[in-house]
Amino acid sequence: MNIDGFFIWDVNREAVHYTAKANENIILVFDSNNEWVGFSVATSGKNWNYFNLDLDWNGYWIARERGGFNVFTTEGEWIAFST
């Protein structure tokens, strides 16, 4: 089975999450223990807003030109990237 998704790495290059695309507008986010921890919602353009399961906005993902995303907190701190 091939799942449409990617890994998210923290700034220390530790794998912290992986994703699975639910549809064109929703990406599901799982932690390293395979627990569902949140989801991202597409914005206009190629960027995404990230929410936890309590529906709290936790940050945003900015698309990189070469693919993948840089992940930021709601305060704008860069905390992770995807591959």
C-alpha positions as semicolon CSV with decimal commas, in nm:
position;residue;x (nm);y (nm);z (nm)
1;M;0,000;0,000;0,000
2;N;0,131;0,346;-0,091
3;I;0,006;0,627;0,135
4;D;0,009;0,981;-0,003
5;G;0,195;1,166;0,273
6;F;0,532;1,276;0,410
7;F;0,748;1,285;0,724
8;I;0,788;1,593;0,944
9;W;1,129;1,643;1,108
10;D;1,210;1,885;1,391
11;V;1,501;2,128;1,361
12;N;1,730;1,863;1,515
13;R;1,637;1,628;1,227
14;E;1,435;1,393;1,446
15;A;1,123;1,243;1,286
16;V;0,832;1,374;1,492
17;H;0,525;1,323;1,272
18;Y;0,405;1,166;0,953
19;T;0,105;1,258;0,743
20;A;-0,164;1,103;0,528
21;K;-0,361;1,302;0,276
22;A;-0,734;1,274;0,348
23;N;-0,838;1,477;0,043
24;E;-0,725;1,784;-0,152
25;N;-0,790;2,014;0,146
26;I;-0,709;1,803;0,455
27;I;-0,387;1,635;0,569
28;L;-0,402;1,408;0,877
29;V;-0,104;1,424;1,116
30;F;0,021;1,131;1,328
31;D;0,298;1,117;1,588
32;S;0,580;0,863;1,605
33;N;0,355;0,636;1,819
34;N;0,100;0,621;1,534
35;E;-0,146;0,834;1,729
36;W;-0,360;1,081;1,535
37;V;-0,262;1,422;1,678
38;G;-0,400;1,680;1,437
39;F;-0,474;1,791;1,085
40;S;-0,385;2,063;0,840
41;V;-0,626;2,258;0,625
42;A;-0,530;2,406;0,290
43;T;-0,525;2,783;0,258
44;S;-0,525;2,984;-0,060
45;G;-0,208;2,897;-0,242
46;K;0,006;2,601;-0,138
47;N;0,019;2,669;0,237
48;W;-0,163;2,498;0,525
49;N;-0,292;2,579;0,876
50;Y;-0,228;2,313;1,142
51;F;-0,479;2,229;1,420
52;N;-0,467;1,981;1,707
53;L;-0,763;1,753;1,783
54;D;-0,908;2,013;2,023
55;L;-0,933;2,241;1,717
56;D;-0,667;2,478;1,853
57;W;-0,465;2,649;1,579
58;N;-0,107;2,535;1,643
59;G;0,077;2,679;1,347
60;Y;0,118;2,685;0,975
61;W;0,311;2,515;0,699
62;I;0,472;2,722;0,425
63;A;0,543;2,545;0,095
64;R;0,907;2,537;-0,021
65;E;0,998;2,588;-0,386
66;R;1,168;2,246;-0,407
67;G;0,878;2,065;-0,241
68;G;0,781;2,001;0,115
69;F;0,707;2,255;0,386
70;N;0,865;2,462;0,661
71;V;0,658;2,437;0,980
72;F;0,606;2,738;1,208
73;T;0,429;2,803;1,539
74;T;0,151;3,061;1,557
75;E;0,419;3,301;1,686
76;G;0,624;3,250;1,369
77;E;0,899;3,029;1,517
78;W;1,040;2,774;1,270
79;I;1,012;2,433;1,441
80;A;1,016;2,167;1,170
81;F;1,026;2,078;0,802
82;S;0,885;1,803;0,581
83;T;1,037;1,571;0,324
